[in-house]
Amino acid sequence: MTTTRTWLGCTLALLAPLALAGCPDTGVAPDARIRFDAGPPPPMIDAEPPPPTFDAAPVPTFDAAPAVIDAAPAVIDAAPAVIDAAPAPVDQPPVISRVAWTHTAPCVLGVISAVVVTVTVTDADTPAAMLVFSGSTGGCGTINSNPDTINCPQAASYPASVVVTDPDGNSDSQAFTISPCVNGMAP
């Protein structure tokens, strides 16, 4: 067993049961023996103080078993629903369910006034913003958007039609008749 100590600037190696090798700086003879029989060891020179100790509060422990960790992962073993789902419809035409028109006040027979035309339409594979609206009204102007405002003279009934077209070229149309100062809808 080897113990190393620093004492009075001289490093001593104590080899049990071998003799000391000596310390040339201090005049200690090579055959001298130093014994530490009792008491604390001599003070150490240039030794670092021991690290401070802290009285930390005990860490709380819990006896409950973690239920989630031991649970079987249900999602990992589940088959993805999207794979089993029917594919989204492709190249479906728009479908007009209603065309409504409303005269703005005041509506007077024989006087040109605004009429707002609104088309209710769905398309299974195309967002509404990508649909194109077009149409004509006998004597009231053209329909180019949804909703659209046309100007009618309010002198007679005006036959009209609207066409909705998607980017794939599919379309649907609806015919209707605008009567003077009478709101309505078709079909």
Phi, psi and omega per residue, in radians:
M1 nan 2.448 -3.124
T2 -2.126 2.297 3.074
T3 -2.158 2.287 -3.140
T4 -1.937 2.296 3.140
R5 -2.336 2.605 3.015
T6 -1.886 2.174 -3.086
W7 -2.475 2.062 3.131
L8 0.965 0.742 3.087
G9 1.333 0.149 -3.125
C10 -2.140 2.246 3.107
T11 -1.481 2.168 -3.115
L12 -1.912 2.322 3.064
A13 -1.900 2.013 3.137
L14 -1.689 2.043 3.140
L15 -1.951 2.073 3.136
A16 -1.638 2.235 -0.022
P17 -1.714 0.444 -3.097
L18 -1.341 2.821 -3.132
A19 -1.426 2.883 -3.132
L20 -1.269 2.553 3.138
A21 -1.443 -0.324 3.098
G22 1.855 2.928 -3.138
C23 -2.424 1.774 -3.022
P24 -1.106 -0.463 -3.089
D25 -1.241 -0.506 -2.977
T26 -1.842 -0.074 -3.134
G27 1.426 0.226 3.107
V28 -1.337 2.235 -3.104
A29 -1.193 2.608 -3.119
P30 -1.076 -0.435 -3.089
D31 -1.688 0.076 3.140
A32 -1.237 2.591 3.139
R33 -2.068 2.334 3.083
I34 -1.964 2.306 -3.111
R35 -2.113 2.467 3.035
F36 -2.013 1.569 -3.055
D37 -1.545 -0.682 -3.029
A38 -2.557 2.778 3.076
G39 1.442 3.108 -3.111
P40 -1.288 2.798 3.116
P41 -1.174 2.759 3.138
P42 -1.064 2.729 -3.128
P43 -1.088 2.513 -3.105
M44 -1.639 2.397 3.136
I45 -1.608 2.421 -3.136
D46 1.043 0.434 3.128
A47 -1.483 2.525 3.104
E48 -1.434 2.498 3.115
P49 -1.162 2.718 3.139
P50 -1.167 2.649 -3.130
P51 -1.126 2.599 -3.139
P52 -1.179 2.657 3.078
T53 -1.916 2.569 -3.126
F54 -2.128 2.437 3.053
D55 -1.581 1.526 -3.107
A56 -1.398 2.600 3.076
A57 -1.195 2.566 3.141
P58 -1.136 2.531 3.116
V59 -1.362 2.232 -3.127
P60 -1.167 2.522 3.077
T61 -2.103 2.683 -3.116
F62 -2.170 2.404 -3.123
D63 -1.589 -0.154 -3.099
A64 -1.272 2.415 3.107
A65 -1.386 2.446 3.136
P66 -1.262 1.876 -3.074
A67 -1.192 -0.647 -3.062
V68 -1.239 -0.667 -3.094
I69 -1.130 -0.678 -3.106
D70 -1.489 -0.101 -3.101
A71 -1.301 2.569 3.091
A72 -1.295 2.390 -3.113
P73 -1.279 1.793 -3.087
A74 -1.217 -0.633 -3.066
V75 -1.223 -0.648 -3.098
I76 -1.122 -0.666 -3.104
D77 -1.481 -0.164 -3.094
A78 -1.365 2.493 3.084
A79 -1.347 2.390 3.139
P80 -1.079 2.291 -3.108
A81 -1.191 -0.513 -3.088
V82 -1.141 -0.613 -3.117
I83 -1.143 -0.670 -3.111
D84 -1.449 -0.197 -3.092
A85 -1.300 2.667 3.088
A86 -1.178 2.508 -3.136
P87 -1.119 2.627 3.115
A88 -1.126 2.514 -3.141
P89 -1.100 2.487 -3.114
V90 -2.131 2.452 3.069
D91 1.057 0.771 3.104
Q92 -1.583 2.509 3.136
P93 -1.403 2.743 3.005
P94 -1.220 2.684 3.140
V95 -2.241 2.071 3.085
I96 -1.474 2.141 3.111
S97 -1.747 -0.377 3.116
R98 -2.891 2.555 2.956
V99 -2.141 2.198 -3.137
A100 -2.136 2.557 3.082
W101 -2.337 2.468 -3.083
T102 -2.338 2.202 3.081
H103 -1.402 2.409 3.077
T104 -1.438 2.647 -3.113
A105 -1.481 2.632 -0.193
P106 -1.460 2.460 3.093
C107 -1.817 2.105 -3.105
V108 -2.167 2.280 3.132
L109 -1.003 2.369 3.111
G110 1.427 -0.009 -3.140
V111 -2.013 2.297 -3.138
I112 -1.136 2.285 3.090
S113 -2.543 2.854 -3.076
A114 -1.378 2.512 3.050
V115 -2.275 2.203 3.123
V116 -1.658 2.162 3.128
V117 -1.880 2.182 -3.138
T118 -2.139 2.264 -3.124
V119 -1.901 2.228 3.032
T120 -1.725 2.069 -3.035
V121 -2.494 2.587 3.020
T122 -2.257 2.637 3.053
D123 -2.494 2.091 -3.017
A124 -1.099 -0.479 -3.077
D125 -2.135 0.242 -3.114
T126 -2.390 2.273 3.050
P127 -1.116 2.601 -3.100
A128 -1.015 -0.592 -3.109
A129 -1.153 -0.304 -3.116
M130 -1.669 -0.013 3.131
L131 -1.447 2.551 3.133
V132 -1.928 2.266 -3.130
F133 -1.891 2.373 3.066
S134 -2.605 2.743 3.119
G135 3.042 2.996 -3.141
S136 -2.410 2.687 3.070
T137 -2.322 2.298 -3.129
G138 -1.143 1.779 3.060
G139 1.620 -0.075 -3.103
C140 -1.992 -0.125 -3.137
G141 1.944 -2.918 -3.085
T142 -1.959 2.724 3.080
I143 -1.830 2.143 -3.090
N144 -2.230 -0.050 -3.124
S145 -2.655 -3.134 3.137
N146 -2.421 2.043 -0.136
P147 -1.281 2.905 3.129
D148 -2.368 2.641 3.127
T149 -1.969 2.214 3.083
I150 -2.051 2.860 -3.136
N151 -2.043 2.065 -3.113
C152 -1.949 2.472 -3.141
P153 -1.256 -0.184 3.127
Q154 1.029 0.638 -3.119
A155 -1.871 -0.383 -3.094
A156 -2.751 -3.118 3.019
S157 -1.406 2.463 -3.065
Y158 -2.105 1.980 3.077
P159 -1.201 2.464 -3.105
A160 -2.517 2.831 3.019
S161 -2.634 2.658 3.094
V162 -2.286 2.488 3.120
V163 -2.176 2.332 3.074
V164 -2.023 2.217 -3.081
T165 -2.174 2.383 3.080
D166 -1.671 3.002 -3.100
P167 -1.086 -0.358 3.120
D168 -1.456 -0.052 -3.134
G169 1.602 -0.003 3.083
N170 -1.321 2.571 -3.112
S171 -2.604 2.898 3.031
D172 -2.478 2.647 -3.140
S173 -2.386 2.767 3.113
Q174 -2.520 2.259 3.067
A175 -1.668 2.587 3.111
F176 -2.750 2.938 -3.141
T177 -2.240 2.221 3.123
I178 -1.660 2.058 3.092
S179 -1.647 2.633 -3.093
P180 -1.055 2.186 3.058
C181 0.992 0.439 3.135
V182 -2.155 2.118 3.050
N183 -1.294 2.688 3.140
G184 -2.900 -3.104 3.081
M185 -2.691 2.739 3.091
A186 -2.478 2.639 -0.171
P187 -1.241 nan nan
